Amino acid sequence: MIKRFLDYIAIEKRYSPRTVKEYGDDLRAWCAYLGWDLEDFDPTQLDADDVKGWMMQICPMLLPTILFQIQNV
């Protein structure tokens, strides 16, 4: 499913190669967090706790970037 999504945003939506790569990296990291294989990724099997847990894990990593961007506005 992930490959089909990445192909869709690359071909149909014409996202840049870098954007497609970043989406792919994020989805692979999310699958790793969930303990799923990439082939097993099924967004219909996610629940709110999966999303909240992932956000809590990545927020500390994003905070320096967010603060940097705020300071440079």
C-alpha positions in Angstrom: 0.0 0.0 0.0 2.8 2.4 0.8 4.4 2.0 -2.6 1.1 2.7 -4.3 0.7 5.8 -2.3 4.2 7.0 -3.0 3.7 6.3 -6.7 0.4 8.2 -6.6 1.9 11.4 -5.0 4.9 11.2 -7.4 3.0 10.6 -10.6 -0.6 11.9 -10.2 0.1 14.7 -7.7 3.6 15.5 -9.1 5.2 16.0 -5.8 8.9 16.6 -5.9 11.2 13.5 -5.5 12.4 14.9 -2.2 8.9 15.2 -0.8 8.1 11.7 -1.9 11.2 10.4 -0.2 10.3 12.3 3.0 6.8 10.8 3.0 8.3 7.4 2.4 10.8 7.8 5.3 8.0 9.0 7.6 5.7 6.1 6.7 8.6 3.6 7.1 9.4 5.0 10.6 5.7 4.9 11.5 5.6 1.2 10.5 8.7 0.5 12.6 7.1 2.3 15.6 4.0 0.1 15.2 6.0 -3.0 14.7 4.5 -3.6 11.3 6.2 -4.7 8.1 5.8 -2.2 5.2 3.7 -4.7 3.3 1.3 -5.0 6.3 0.6 -1.3 6.5 -3.1 -0.8 6.5 -4.3 2.6 7.7 -7.8 1.2 8.4 -6.2 -0.8 11.3 -5.0 2.4 13.0 -6.7 3.9 16.0 -6.4 7.2 17.8 -4.0 5.7 20.3 -1.6 4.7 17.5 -1.6 8.3 16.1 -1.3 9.9 19.6 1.6 7.6 20.5 3.5 8.3 17.3 3.0 12.1 17.7 4.3 11.9 21.3 7.3 10.1 20.1 8.2 12.5 17.3 7.3 15.8 19.0 10.5 16.0 20.9 12.5 15.5 17.7 10.5 18.2 15.9 10.6 20.8 18.7 14.1 22.2 17.8 13.0 22.6 14.2 9.7 24.3 15.2 11.5 26.7 17.5 14.1 27.5 14.9 11.4 28.3 12.3 9.5 30.5 14.8 12.6 32.5 15.7 13.3 33.1 12.0 9.8 34.5 11.1 
